Amino acid sequence: MKKSSLTLLVSVMALAGATAAVAQTAAPTPPTFGAAVAGQCVLDEQTAMGTSNMGKAASDRLQQLKAAVDSELQPEATSLETEYKTLQAEQKTATTPAAKQAFDQKAAAWSDKRDQFQQKAQLRQQEMQTTQQQVLAAIFQKMIPSINAVVTQKQCATVMSADSLLHYEAPGATAGAEPSSFVYANPASNITSDVVAKMNATGETLPAFDRAHLDQRGGAAPSAGAPAPRPAAAKPAAKPAAKPAGQ
């Protein structure tokens, strides 16, 4: 290794270490806010939906649906990957015209299966996204009466979404620690915990829901909700993206 390359490597490693040290610096404490403005309330809708009993139950159900999609796609992805490796090996031994023709036919068939699988995986991803959106809408709809009750009780003149206010968020000071975050608004104005408590007190639950089926015309859509945590779309562990050479 050249001296200049070694120097550059040492510099990069030093910079990485400094960056890690900065990331673990203790987060600043929240400021001291001025007096709460009478009638001005703040609601964090995502937190309310995600931390309520209804939202947590919906989150568990969405995770179950995602696991089911993963279980459906994984065997197909593994089979395609195995077949792809087999074709790569066969290509090396296909030296005669007949053997090359046979290989080309197999490779074309594999390519068709791969394309069909990719379309299916994309469809399942869209279905999970649609399910989540519909579930979120359902939870929010059921949250409205609780919001109205708290607004009436607190005599809120206006309710601002926490998303529209300045936020501070930083990673945990140490590995594995919870991130530090706060909204630049007097905590006394925040009605999120009151809305969650009101929702939980009703004992209301969401109707059972399943994954939306976009491949079926007029397929049933989920009738219930989803929490703030957004599940990642289902992905197969291995999805060959290229055809074997010779295509």
Backbone as a ProteinNet text record, in pm:
[ID]
protein_1_A
[PRIMARY]
MKKSSLTLLVSVMALAGATAAVAQTAAPTPPTFGAAVAGQCVLDEQTAMGTSNMGKAASDRLQQLKAAVDSELQPEATSLETEYKTLQAEQKTATTPAAKQAFDQKAAAWSDKRDQFQQKAQLRQQEMQTTQQQVLAAIFQKMIPSINAVVTQKQCATVMSADSLLHYEAPGATAGAEPSSFVYANPASNITSDVVAKMNATGETLPAFDRAHLDQRGGAAPSAGAPAPRPAAAKPAAKPAAKPAGQ
[TERTIARY]
84.7	0	88.2	58.2	135.5	117.3	220.2	215.4	96.4	68.6	-42.7	-175.1	-188.2	-311.2	-326	-214.4	-217.2	-256.2	-201.5	-235.2	-383	-436.4	-577.8	-663.7	-623.7	-699	-702.3	-586.7	-579.9	-669.6	-670.2	-752.6	-900.5	-939.1	-1079.4	-1120.8	-1032.1	-1063.9	-1075.1	-990.4	-996.5	-1125.4	-1165.1	-1289	-1408.4	-1407.6	-1517.6	-1527.5	-1411.3	-1412.4	-1465.1	-1426.9	-1475.3	-1625.2	-1675.6	-1819	-1895.4	-1843	-1908.9	-1911	-1801.6	-1795	-1897.6	-1913.2	-2011.7	-2152.3	-2177.7	-2311	-2349.7	-2249.3	-2279	-2275.3	-2261.2	-2263.2	-2401	-2404.8	-2532	-2621.6	-2748.1	-2843	-2873.3	-2899.7	-2931.9	-3065.4	-3079.3	-3206.2	-3305.9	-3434.2	-3534.7	-3528.2	-3570	-3567.5	-3676.5	-3667.8	-3774.6	-3873.7	-3994.3	-4094.1	-4166.1	-4219.6	-4301.7	-4436.7	-4516.5	-4647.3	-4732.2	-4807.7	-4896	-5002	-5033.3	-5135	-5272.2	-5357.5	-5491.1	-5563.9	-5619.4	-5697.3	-5614.9	-5482.9	-5397.8	-5350	-5387.7	-5355.5	-5273.1	-5194.8	-5109.2	-5137.6	-5150.2	-5176.4	-5078.3	-5014.2	-4927.6	-5010	-5069.2	-5160.2	-5091.2	-4970.1	-4900.1	-4870.1	-4824.1	-4795.9	-4923.6	-5030.8	-5158	-5205.7	-5196.6	-5240.6	-5148.4	-5018.6	-4922.4	-4915.7	-4945.1	-4933.7	-5066.1	-5174.6	-5304.5	-5316.3	-5402.4	-5424.7	-5471.6	-5555	-5606	-5492.3	-5404.5	-5292.3	-5194.8	-5167.2	-5073.7	-5128.1	-5257.8	-5318.9	-5311.7	-5335.5	-5328	-5185.2	-5088.6	-4947.8	-4911.5	-4957.6	-4930.5	-4991.4	-5112.3	-5178.9	-5105.8	-5058.7	-4984.6	-4854.8	-4791.9	-4669.9	-4700.2	-4814.5	-4856.1	-4877.2	-4941.7	-4967.2	-4836.3	-4743.6	-4613.4	-4539.2	-4547	-4480.4	-4540.3	-4671.6	-4737.5	-4689.8	-4673.8	-4623.8	-4480.8	-4398.7	-4260.6	-4256.4	-4343.1	-4347.1	-4390.8	-4474	-4520.4	-4410.6	-4337.8	-4239.7	-4104.3	-4066.8	-3932.7	-3900.9	-3989.1	-3957.5	-3938.5	-4019.7	-4007.3	-3875.2	-3837.1	-3711.1	-3593	-3598.5	-3490.5	-3481.2	-3596.5	-3598.7	-3540.4	-3574.4	-3520.4	-3369.4	-3322.9	-3179.2	-3105	-3161.5	-3098.9	-3095.3	-3205.8	-3213.2	-3115.6	-3100.5	-3006.7	-2863.2	-2824.8	-2689.6	-2670.2	-2776.4	-2768.5	-2748.1	-2819.2	-2804.6	-2664.2	-2608.8	-2472.4	-2375	-2395	-2307.3	-2329.6	-2455.3	-2485.7	-2431.4	-2428.4	-2381.2	-2235.1	-2156.9	-2015	-1994.4	-2089.4	-2075.5	-2151.9	-2227	-2304.4	-2213.7	-2141.7	-2043	-2090	-2185.6	-2235.6	-2356.9	-2388.5	-2506.5	-2634.5	-2650.9	-2772	-2777.2	-2661.8	-2657.2	-2683.4	-2631.1	-2652.5	-2799.2	-2862.1	-3004	-3088.6	-3054.6	-3127.8	-3108.8	-2985.4	-2958.8	-3039.1	-3042.6	-3115.7	-3263.8	-3320.2	-3461.3	-3484.4	-3392.4	-3404.3	-3389	-3293.2	-3268.7	-3389.1	-3452.5	-3570.5	-3685.3	-3701.4	-3807.5	-3781	-3654	-3619	-3647.3	-3615.7	-3637.9	-3785.9	-3870.7	-4015.6	-4062.3	-4010.5	-4048.8	-4000.9	-3880	-3827.4	-3915.3	-3954.4	-4038.2	-4172.3	-4229.7	-4358	-4343.6	-4231.7	-4208	-4191.9	-4117.2	-4097.1	-4228.9	-4315.6	-4447.2	-4529.5	-4519.3	-4593.2	-4541.7	-4408.7	-4350	-4390.6	-4391.5	-4433.1	-4579.9	-4661.5	-4803.4	-4825.4	-4752	-4766.5	-4722.7	-4620	-4574.4	-4683.3	-4744.4	-4851.8	-4971.3	-4999.2	-5110.7	-5085.3	-4962.7	-4930	-4938.3	-4891.9	-4899.4	-5044.4	-5126.3	-5267.6	-5336.1	-5305.3	-5363.6	-5328.2	-5201.8	-5156.9	-5226.8	-5238.5	-5302.9	-5449.4	-5517.8	-5658.6	-5678.5	-5584.8	-5592.9	-5566.1	-5467.7	-5438.8	-5561.1	-5625	-5743.8	-5855.4	-5869.3	-5973.9	-5947.3	-5821.2	-5787.5	-5812.4	-5769.5	-5788.6	-5937	-6017	-6161.1	-6219	-6171.1	-6219.8	-6162.1	-6054	-5991.4	-6062.9	-6136.7	-6201.4	-6290.5	-6378.1	-6460.7	-6377.6	-6265.2	-6178.5	-6112.3	-6070.8	-6012.9	-6116.8	-6238.7	-6344.5	-6373.8	-6374.4	-6403.2	-6294.3	-6167.5	-6056	-6054.8	-6079.1	-6083.1	-6190.3	-6305.4	-6414.4	-6375.9	-6315.8	-6276.5	-6168.9	-6071	-5959.6	-5994.6	-6110	-6155.3	-6051.8	-6007.8	-5911.4	-5979.5	-5915.3	-5966.7	-5915.5	-5792.3	-5732.8	-5649.7	-5636.7	-5553.4	-5452.9	-5326.4	-5220.4	-5160.7	-5127.7	-5061	-4915.6	-4864.7	-4724.4	-4631.6	-4676.1	-4592.8	-4564.2	-4650.4	-4632.5	-4541	-4499.9	-4416.1	-4270.2	-4181.9	-4040.2	-4013.5	-3936.3	-3900.5	-3749.9	-3711.7	-3570.8	-3564.1	-3477.2	-3460.9	-3315.2	-3261.6	-3122	-3113.2	-3016.9	-2999.8	-2962.8	-2980.2	-2947.1	-2801.5	-2775.5	-2639.5	-2546.9	-2602	-2522.6	-2590	-2513.6	-2567.5	-2687.3	-2795.8	-2914.4	-3007.7	-2965.4	-3048.9	-3158.7	-3268.5	-3379.7	-3339	-3386.6	-3353.6	-3416.3	-3352.9	-3404.2	-3481.3	-3600.8	-3680.4	-3779	-3813.3	-3917.1	-3969	-4090.4	-4155.3	-4139.3	-4112.9	-4097.4	-4234.8	-4295	-4423.3	-4434.3	-4496.9	-4513.4	-4585.5	-4525.9	-4588.8	-4731	-4760.8	-4895.6	-4999.6	-4953.8	-5046.9	-5070.5	-4989	-4995.8	-5108.3	-5202	-5316.9	-5307.6	-5190.9	-5176.2	-5205.3	-5143.9	-5164.4	-5309.2	-5375.9	-5517.5	-5604.3	-5570.2	-5645.8	-5625.3	-5501.5	-5472.8	-5548.9	-5546.8	-5618.7	-5768	-5821.9	-5965.2	-5996.2	-5908.7	-5928.3	-5925.7	-5826.8	-5813.7	-5931.4	-5983.1	-6094.1	-6221.3	-6235.9	-6356.2	-6355.9	-6235	-6225.5	-6259.5	-6274.4	-6311.4	-6194.2	-6224.5	-6122.5	-6157.1	-6059.9	-6083.4	-6144.2	-6228.8	-6277.3	-6159.4	-6172.3	-6065	-6042.7	-5917.4	-5887.3	-5779.8	-5781.2	-5684	-5610.2	-5512.7	-5438.7	-5529.1	-5517.1	-5591.3	-5544.3	-5636.4	-5601.8	-5626.2	-5522.1	-5534.3	-5538.4	-5504	-5506.6	-5644	-5737.2	-5874	-5965.2	-6032.9	-6120.9	-6229	-6233.7	-6333.3	-6299.5	-6171.1	-6129.5	-6159.3	-6180.5	-6215	-6097.7	-6128.5	-6026.5	-6037.3	-5929.3	-5934.8	-6027.8	-6097.9	-6194.4	-6146.1	-6021.3	-5974.4	-5841.2	-5780.1	-5673.1	-5532.8	-5440.7	-5298.9	-5235.5	-5125.9	-5060.7	-4956.8	-4899.7	-4798.6	-4677.9	-4624.3	-4508.6	-4542.1	-4462.4	-4491.6	-4410.5	-4475.3	-4401.9	-4334.5	-4222	-4153.2	-4224.7	-4224.2	-4290	-4218.6	-4296.7	-4239.5	-4143.3	-4026.7	-3926	-3873.3	-3850.3	-3787.9	-3641.1	-3584.5	-3444.3	-3353.9	-3393.5	-3309.4	-3398.8	-3368.1	-3449.6	-3356.4	-3320.7	-3228.3	-3276.6	-3188.4	-3227.1	-3174.2	-3087.2	-3028.3	-3047.8	-3056.7	-3067.9	-2931	-2928	-2799.5	-2740.8	-2612.7	-2546.2	-2593.1	-2607.9	-2652.2	-2791.3	-2859.5	-2993.4	-2983.3
-119.4	0	124.2	220.7	341.8	422	503.3	582.9	676.9	737.8	831.1	761.2	637.6	561.2	527.8	493.4	460.3	582.4	697.6	821.4	852.2	833.2	858.3	765.1	636.9	538.6	577.4	618.6	658.6	779.6	873.2	992.8	958.5	866.4	824.9	756.3	669.7	599.5	698.3	798.6	898.8	978.2	1011.4	1085.5	1003.5	873.6	785.9	779.5	772.2	767.4	896.2	1009.3	1137.6	1149.9	1100.5	1104.8	1022.4	904.7	820	888	957.7	1026	1138	1210.5	1318.3	1262	1147	1087.1	1045.8	1014.2	967.2	1079.7	1204.3	1317.5	1328	1361.2	1371.2	1474.3	1440.5	1530.1	1647.8	1763.2	1879.5	1862.5	1926	1920.4	2012.9	1982.7	2069.7	2209.8	2308.7	2446	2467.8	2579	2618.1	2700.4	2649.5	2716.6	2827	2917.7	3021.8	2964.6	3046.6	3002.2	2951.4	2845.4	2790.9	2893.7	2900.8	2993	2929	2997.8	2944.3	2911.2	2789.9	2749.6	2694.8	2697	2644.9	2504.9	2405.7	2265.6	2204.5	2104.2	2034.6	1885.6	1821.4	1677.3	1609.9	1505.5	1422.5	1301.6	1310.2	1204.6	1069.6	1070.9	945.3	874.8	951.5	891.8	840.8	916.6	875.1	743.3	732.2	609.8	493.1	520.6	412.4	360.7	445.4	403.7	362.9	384.4	341.8	189.6	134.5	-11.2	-55.7	25.8	-6.7	-9.5	89.3	96.6	-17.2	-52.3	-161.6	-294	-315.9	-439.2	-443.1	-328.3	-321.9	-345.8	-293.2	-312.8	-460.9	-530	-673.6	-748.4	-708.9	-776.4	-749.5	-628.3	-596.5	-675.6	-695.5	-775.8	-920.9	-970.4	-1106.2	-1116.8	-1016.1	-1016.8	-1009.6	-929	-919.1	-1052	-1118.2	-1247.6	-1349.9	-1342	-1433.7	-1409.1	-1283.2	-1249.8	-1299.6	-1278.9	-1326.8	-1478.8	-1547.9	-1694.4	-1740.2	-1660.5	-1694.3	-1672.4	-1562.6	-1525.6	-1594.1	-1622.5	-1674.6	-1804.1	-1905.1	-2029.7	-2006	-1920.1	-1892.2	-1821.3	-1727.5	-1656.5	-1751.9	-1841	-1938.1	-2032.4	-2076.8	-2166.5	-2099.2	-1973.2	-1900.6	-1884.4	-1856.6	-1839.7	-1970.3	-2080.3	-2211.2	-2246.8	-2221.6	-2251.9	-2165.2	-2042.1	-1951.2	-2003.5	-2051.8	-2105.8	-2232.4	-2312.4	-2433.4	-2398	-2295.7	-2252.3	-2199	-2130	-2080.1	-2195.9	-2303	-2420.1	-2489.9	-2500.2	-2567.1	-2490.2	-2358.9	-2277.7	-2309.9	-2341.8	-2370.9	-2500.6	-2592.6	-2722.6	-2727.7	-2621.1	-2618.5	-2573.5	-2667.4	-2634.4	-2670.8	-2761.7	-2800.1	-2715.2	-2702.3	-2624.1	-2673.5	-2804.3	-2859.4	-2823.7	-2834.4	-2803.3	-2655.2	-2569.8	-2426.8	-2391.9	-2460.7	-2435.9	-2475.9	-2590.6	-2637.8	-2540.4	-2491	-2395.3	-2267.4	-2217.6	-2094.4	-2109	-2227	-2250.1	-2248.8	-2313.6	-2314.5	-2173.4	-2099.3	-1964	-1873.7	-1891.9	-1812.4	-1844.8	-1973.2	-2014.7	-1957	-1959.8	-1903.7	-1753.8	-1686.2	-1541.9	-1508.2	-1589.5	-1567.1	-1585.6	-1690.5	-1715.3	-1602.6	-1553.2	-1442.6	-1318.3	-1286.9	-1169.6	-1183.5	-1302.6	-1325.7	-1311	-1358.7	-1347.5	-1201.4	-1125.6	-984.7	-908.4	-941.3	-877.6	-913.6	-1039.2	-1083.8	-1014.1	-1003.6	-938.8	-791.8	-725.1	-584.7	-570.3	-664.3	-661	-677.2	-771.2	-792.1	-667.2	-600.6	-477.9	-371	-357.5	-260.1	-295.4	-424.2	-467.1	-433.1	-453.3	-420.2	-269.7	-191.7	-46.7	0.4	-57.5	-22.1	-59.3	-177.9	-222.4	-125.8	-88.7	1.7	137	190.8	320.7	315.6	208.9	196.7	177.5	105.6	81	209.5	286.7	415.5	506.6	510.3	593.3	547.9	416.2	362.3	398.1	387.8	421.6	569.7	652.9	796.5	830	763.4	787.8	753	643.2	602.7	689.2	760.4	846.4	981.2	1019.7	1150.9	1176.5	1083	1110	1136.5	1066	1088.6	1225.9	1264.6	1398.4	1504.3	1486.4	1583.8	1595.7	1482.2	1484.4	1559.1	1534.2	1601.3	1750	1784	1924.7	1999.3	1935.6	1997	2012	1907.2	1909.6	2015	2024.8	2118.4	2258.9	2271.1	2399.9	2455.7	2366.9	2409.5	2500.5	2612.8	2701.8	2656.4	2606.7	2552.3	2429.9	2335.6	2217.2	2210.1	2220	2214.2	2075.1	2029.6	1900.9	1916.7	1820.5	1825.7	1821.5	1760	1750.2	1886.8	1984.2	2117.3	2205.4	2156.1	2234.1	2190.1	2274.6	2243.3	2126	2029.5	1911.1	1906.5	1842.3	1808.3	1658.1	1592.8	1448.7	1413	1333	1290.6	1145.6	1070.4	930.5	921.7	804	784.1	817.1	866	903.1	782.1	663.4	541.2	437.9	337.6	233.5	165.1	153.5	87	177.6	301.9	394	451.8	491.1	549.6	687.5	724.1	856.6	965.7	1080.6	1193.8	1283.3	1321	1406.4	1487.8	1603.3	1683.6	1783.2	1830.1	1927.8	2064.3	2163.5	2298.5	2359.4	2312.6	2363.8	2331.5	2416.9	2393.4	2260	2168.4	2036.6	2046.1	2155.5	2171.1	2183.5	2218.3	2232.7	2100.3	1999.7	1872.5	1785.3	1749.8	1669.2	1525	1485.4	1350.9	1241.9	1249.1	1144.2	1140.1	1255.5	1258.3	1188.7	1209.4	1144.2	992.8	949	805.5	744.1	812.1	761.3	750.4	848.3	847.1	732.1	710.5	599.3	465.4	448.8	322	298	406.4	394.4	343.6	369.6	323.6	172.8	113	-31.3	-74.2	22.4	-10	-74.3	-171.1	-239.9	-229.4	-261	-259.9	-391.9	-389.3	-515.4	-593.3	-724.1	-806	-763.7	-758	-720	-810.6	-820.7	-902.5	-813.8	-871	-796.5	-763.9	-643.5	-607.7	-696.6	-736.5	-823.3	-746.2	-681.7	-597.6	-677.4	-806.2	-888.8	-947.9	-922.4	-972.8	-853.3	-851.6	-740	-727	-607.9	-587.2	-660.3	-695.9	-769.4	-693.1	-766.3	-704.3	-622.7	-503.7	-418.1	-431.4	-408.8	-419.3	-313.6	-346.7	-254.4	-193.9	-218.2	-165.5	-97.2	-61.7	33.7	-12.4	84.7	58.7	164	127.8	220	305.5	394.1	483.6	410.1	306.8	237.6	183.4	220.3	176.1	53.8	-54.9	-175.6	-168.2	-225.5	-231.4	-326.2	-291.4	-379.1	-512.5	-616.7	-751	-765.5	-825.8	-848.2	-990.3	-1056.2	-1187.8	-1173.6	-1275.6	-1268.3	-1263.8	-1331.8	-1332.1	-1321.8	-1228.6	-1210.4	-1182.5	-1284.6	-1264.5	-1152.1	-1062.2	-948.4	-956	-1050.1	-1059.1	-1196.2	-1200.7	-1328.7	-1395.1	-1525.7	-1591.7	-1543.8	-1541	-1497.8	-1584.7	-1523.3	-1599.2	-1558.6	-1473.1	-1426.2	-1301.5
0	0	0	-82.8	-87.7	39.9	69.2	190.7	189.6	72.2	62.6	89.8	43.1	66.3	213.2	276.3	418.2	499.8	462.6	533.1	520.4	398.9	375.1	458	465.4	541.9	689.1	742.8	883.8	907.9	812.9	827	827.7	738.7	732.2	861.1	913.2	1037.4	1153.6	1156.6	1261.7	1253.5	1129.9	1110.4	1154.8	1123	1163.7	1315.5	1381.2	1527.1	1586.1	1526.8	1575.8	1557	1441.7	1414.8	1517	1550.3	1649.1	1784.9	1818.2	1946.9	1953.3	1841.4	1836.9	1850.7	1784.1	1787.2	1928.8	2013.1	2147.3	2249.9	2203.5	2294.7	2357.8	2484.9	2555.6	2488.3	2473.3	2409.1	2502	2444.4	2528.1	2597.7	2710.4	2783.4	2715.7	2726.3	2665.1	2724.1	2649.2	2700.6	2803.7	2873.9	2965.6	2885.7	2870.1	2787.7	2864.8	2788.8	2848.3	2889.1	2950.3	2998.3	2882.4	2909.9	2807.2	2769.9	2641.1	2592.9	2612.7	2682.8	2710.3	2581.1	2575.5	2458.7	2343.7	2356.4	2249.1	2286.5	2208.1	2237.7	2123.8	2160.3	2063.9	2071.1	1955.1	1949.8	1855.2	1902.7	1819.4	1776.3	1657.9	1611.6	1596.9	1541.8	1519.1	1651.1	1748.2	1879.4	1943.5	1931.6	1990.6	1930.4	1796.9	1731.6	1764.5	1770.1	1790.6	1932.4	2031.7	2171.4	2234.3	2164.1	2217.1	2209.4	2290.8	2287.8	2149.8	2088.3	1955.2	1853.9	1862.5	1769.6	1788.7	1914	1941.2	1887.2	1905.2	1854.2	1701.6	1639.2	1493	1445.9	1519.6	1483.3	1487.9	1591	1602.3	1483.5	1446.1	1334.8	1203.2	1183.1	1062	1053.9	1167.5	1169.5	1132.4	1176.1	1139.6	988.6	931.6	787.2	709.1	757.4	691.6	698.2	814.2	829.2	731.9	712.1	618.9	475.9	438.9	305.7	289.4	392.3	386.9	367.7	439.8	430.6	292.1	227.8	93.1	-10.8	2.8	-98.4	-81.4	42.2	67.3	-8.9	-4.6	-77.8	-227.8	-286.4	-429.3	-459.1	-372.3	-392.5	-381.4	-284.1	-264.8	-384.1	-434.4	-549.4	-673	-694.1	-809.1	-797.2	-677.9	-657.7	-682.5	-634.2	-654.5	-802.8	-871.6	-1014.6	-1094	-1050.4	-1116.8	-1108.2	-990.6	-972.9	-1056.1	-1065.8	-1148.1	-1294.2	-1341.1	-1480.2	-1507	-1410.4	-1427.4	-1447.4	-1370.5	-1383.7	-1517	-1560.3	-1686.1	-1806.2	-1793.2	-1904.9	-1939	-1838.5	-1859.9	-1938.2	-1925.5	-1993.8	-2126	-2156	-2280.8	-2395.2	-2451.4	-2555.3	-2695.7	-2707.9	-2840.2	-2875.5	-3002.8	-3043.5	-2975.7	-2967.4	-2905.2	-2757.5	-2691.5	-2548.6	-2524.8	-2612.7	-2598.7	-2620	-2715.7	-2741.9	-2620.9	-2562.4	-2444.3	-2328	-2315.3	-2208.2	-2227.9	-2350.1	-2379.1	-2344.9	-2372.2	-2340.9	-2189.5	-2116.8	-1970.6	-1912.9	-1968.1	-1918.9	-1945.7	-2062.2	-2095.5	-2001.1	-1970.6	-1878.5	-1739.7	-1698.5	-1567.1	-1563.7	-1671.4	-1679.2	-1664.8	-1727.3	-1716.6	-1572.3	-1507.4	-1368.4	-1277.9	-1305.1	-1225.2	-1239.5	-1363.8	-1387.1	-1315.7	-1320.8	-1253.4	-1102.7	-1051.1	-907.7	-865.8	-945	-912.9	-914.5	-1009.2	-1015.3	-891.7	-851	-733.2	-607.7	-594.9	-477.7	-471.7	-586.3	-590.6	-554.3	-600.4	-568.2	-418.1	-356.7	-212	-135.4	-184.8	-120	-127.3	-243.4	-260.3	-170.6	-158.2	-74.4	72.4	118.7	256.8	280.3	183.3	196.3	199.1	111.4	107.5	237.9	288.6	414.8	526.5	533.7	639.4	630.8	509.3	491.9	533.6	496	529.7	679.9	740.4	883.7	962	917.4	980.7	974.8	859.9	844	936.9	952.9	1039.3	1185.9	1229	1367.5	1393.7	1299.3	1318.6	1327.3	1244.6	1247.2	1384.4	1442.1	1573.4	1685.2	1655.7	1754.6	1766.6	1664.8	1662.3	1784.5	1825	1943.3	2069.5	2084	2199.4	2191	2071.3	2053	2088.6	2038.4	2064.2	2213.6	2282.6	2426.6	2503.2	2465.9	2534.6	2501.4	2375.1	2334.6	2412.8	2428.9	2505.5	2652.3	2707.6	2848.3	2875.7	2784.5	2801.6	2751.9	2690.3	2634.5	2535.3	2444.7	2343.3	2241.7	2214.5	2110.4	1974.5	1971.5	1850.1	1888.5	1794.1	1815.3	1701.6	1736.1	1635.3	1631.6	1511.6	1497	1537	1615.8	1657.8	1538	1428.6	1308.9	1247.8	1275.6	1217.5	1301.6	1418.3	1508.2	1498.8	1545.8	1546.8	1640.3	1590.1	1667.8	1690	1797.9	1817.1	1837.3	1763.9	1781.3	1758.3	1848.8	1838.8	1881.3	1827.2	1867.9	2014.6	2071.5	2211.9	2240.6	2361.7	2399.4	2400.6	2425.4	2424.9	2336.7	2295.2	2207.8	2274.3	2200.7	2252	2330.3	2354.9	2432.1	2344.2	2406.6	2333.3	2280.8	2161.4	2109.1	2194.9	2196.4	2272.1	2177.2	2214.9	2127.2	2209.3	2157.7	2218.9	2116.6	2140.5	2054.1	2118.7	2036.2	2090.6	2117.6	2224.2	2270.5	2418.3	2492.9	2635.7	2655.9	2733.1	2754.6	2808.1	2877.7	2931.9	2821.9	2701	2588.4	2516.7	2547.6	2476.4	2532.2	2447.2	2491.2	2443	2391	2334	2435	2553.1	2654.1	2699.4	2702.3	2742	2637.6	2510.8	2403.3	2407.9	2432.4	2442.4	2558.9	2672.3	2790.1	2761.6	2691.9	2659	2563	2463.9	2370.7	2443.9	2530.6	2603.1	2696.3	2752.7	2848.4	2780.9	2652.3	2582.2	2564.5	2561.6	2542.2	2401.2	2311.3	2173.6	2100.3	2018.5	1939.6	1791.8	1710.5	1566.6	1521.6	1421.1	1364.4	1307.1	1299.5	1241.7	1096.9	1056.3	918.2	861.6	729.2	657.1	558	489.7	389.9	271.7	218.6	98.4	-15.9	-103.3	-216.4	-345.2	-394.3	-512.4	-641.2	-635.2	-756	-781.4	-689.5	-706.4	-729.2	-839.2	-873	-767.4	-707.8	-603.6	-477.4	-459.3	-341	-214.5	-106.1	21.2	73.1	121.1	181.5	332.1	404.5	548.8	605.7	711.3	767.9	897.5	935.3	1060.3	1044.3	1154.6	1153.2	1171.1	1168.6	1184.8	1271	1341.5	1431.6	1362.8	1440.4	1385.1	1330.2	1403.4	1346.3	1209.2	1111.7	975.7	941.6	924.6	893.3	759	750.8	622.7	530.8	403.9	307.7	300.4	278.6	274.3	158.3	186.1	83.6	93.2	-19.3	-14	20.3	80	118	-3.6	-109.1	-229.3	-351	-437.6	-556.8	-673.2	-750.8	-861.5	-952.1	-984.3	-1064	-1207.3	-1233.6	-1367.3	-1427.3	-1558.2	-1627	-1632.1	-1642.8	-1665.2	-1796.7	-1803.8	-1926.4	-2042.5	-2158.9	-2274.5	-2317.2	-2225.6	-2261.1	-2344.8
[MASK]
+++++++++++++++++++++++++++++++++++++++++++++++++++++++++++++++++++++++++++++++++++++++++++++++++++++++++++++++++++++++++++++++++++++++++++++++++++++++++++++++++++++++++++++++++++++++++++++++++++++++++++++++++++++++++++++++++++++++++++++++++++++++

